[in-house]
Amino acid sequence: MTYDRTGLKPERVIADLKELRQLTSNADGAQRVAWTETWGRARLWEREKLAALPVKIETDAAGNQWFTLRGKSDRALLIGGHIDSVPNGGWLDGCLDLAAGYEVLRHIASFGEPPVTVRLVDWADEEARFVRSMFGSGAMA
């Protein structure tokens, strides 16, 4: 199976990023600090964005949010990023990789069952809310 990259919609990625900015930023910048109400709102928005896809949505013990598109094989392609930001971060702080990942997942899902499982992960607390940064990905590693 060949995936034609012309089906990708970068304008949808930009629209998603602008929508997230409107939802979770103020005049000082992004306010998606992990474990806050704003971060929770961003993660709910993320689940709603991908709800139309045939993905299984799970949150693990570390708070990482997983979107799994089952493929013909259990072998998996992992796409990851984080939606949390530092306080007053730039509008793309932490979320650009995920927004691109949403689009890749949408595109692959449009072809039906992929040859391998595709997993998109939103790592929890990557921006050092507590003692160390990369909490979610560190817990997974």
C-alpha positions in Angstrom: 0.0 0.0 0.0 1.3 3.4 -0.9 0.3 6.5 1.0 0.1 9.6 -1.2 1.3 12.6 0.8 -0.8 14.9 -1.3 -3.7 13.9 0.8 -2.1 15.6 3.8 -3.7 19.0 4.7 -1.2 21.4 6.2 -3.9 24.1 6.3 -5.9 21.8 8.8 -2.8 21.6 11.0 -2.5 25.4 11.1 -6.3 25.7 11.8 -6.0 23.2 14.6 -3.0 25.1 16.1 -4.9 28.4 15.9 -8.0 26.8 17.5 -5.8 25.4 20.4 -4.2 28.8 20.9 -7.6 30.5 21.2 -8.7 27.8 23.7 -5.6 27.7 25.9 -3.7 31.0 25.6 -4.0 34.5 26.9 -2.1 37.7 26.1 1.0 36.3 27.8 1.1 33.1 25.7 0.2 29.5 26.1 -1.1 28.4 29.5 -1.2 24.6 29.0 0.9 23.8 32.1 0.5 20.1 32.9 -2.1 19.0 35.5 -4.0 22.3 35.3 -7.5 22.9 34.2 -6.3 24.5 30.9 -4.1 21.5 30.2 -7.1 19.2 30.8 -9.2 21.3 28.4 -6.5 21.0 25.8 -6.4 17.2 26.2 -10.2 17.0 25.9 -10.0 19.1 22.8 -7.4 16.7 21.4 -9.7 13.7 22.1 -12.5 15.5 20.4 -10.3 16.2 17.3 -9.6 12.5 16.9 -12.9 11.0 18.0 -14.1 10.5 14.4 -11.2 8.2 13.7 -11.2 4.5 14.4 -8.7 4.9 17.2 -8.6 3.5 20.7 -8.0 6.3 23.3 -6.2 5.4 26.5 -4.4 7.2 29.3 -1.7 5.3 31.1 -0.6 5.4 34.7 1.9 8.3 34.0 -0.8 10.4 32.4 0.3 9.8 28.8 -2.6 9.9 26.3 -2.5 7.3 23.6 -4.4 7.2 20.3 -4.0 3.7 18.7 -5.0 2.9 15.1 -4.8 -0.9 14.9 -3.0 -2.2 11.8 -2.6 -5.6 10.2 0.5 -6.1 12.3 1.2 -5.5 16.0 4.4 -3.8 14.9 3.9 -0.1 15.5 4.9 3.2 14.2 5.0 5.7 17.2 4.4 9.4 16.7 4.7 11.5 19.8 4.8 15.0 21.3 3.3 16.9 24.1 0.5 19.4 24.4 1.6 20.9 27.7 3.6 24.2 27.7 5.7 26.2 30.0 3.8 29.1 31.6 3.5 31.9 29.1 5.0 29.8 26.3 4.9 30.5 22.6 1.7 29.5 20.8 3.5 26.5 19.3 5.2 25.5 22.6 4.8 21.7 22.8 1.9 21.3 20.4 3.3 21.6 16.9 4.5 18.0 16.8 1.1 16.7 18.0 -0.9 18.7 15.5 1.3 17.3 12.7 0.7 13.9 14.2 -3.1 14.3 14.2 -2.9 15.0 10.5 -0.6 12.0 9.8 -3.0 9.8 11.8 -6.0 11.2 9.9 -4.3 10.6 6.6 -3.3 7.0 7.3 -6.7 6.2 8.7 -8.3 7.4 5.5 -6.9 4.4 3.7 -8.5 1.9 6.0 -6.5 -0.6 8.1 -2.8 0.2 7.8 -0.1 -2.5 7.4 1.3 -1.7 10.9 -0.4 -0.3 14.1 0.0 3.5 14.4 0.2 5.1 17.8 0.1 8.8 18.6 1.1 9.7 22.1 0.7 12.9 24.0 3.4 12.7 26.7 2.3 14.0 30.0 4.2 16.8 31.8 7.2 17.2 29.5 7.8 20.8 30.5 9.1 20.3 34.1 6.0 21.1 36.1 7.6 19.2 39.0 11.2 18.1 39.7 12.3 17.0 36.3 11.2 17.5 32.7 10.0 14.7 30.4 8.0 12.9 33.1 5.6 11.1 30.8 8.2 9.9 28.2 10.7 9.2 31.0 8.1 6.9 32.7 7.6 5.1 29.5 11.3 4.7 28.8 
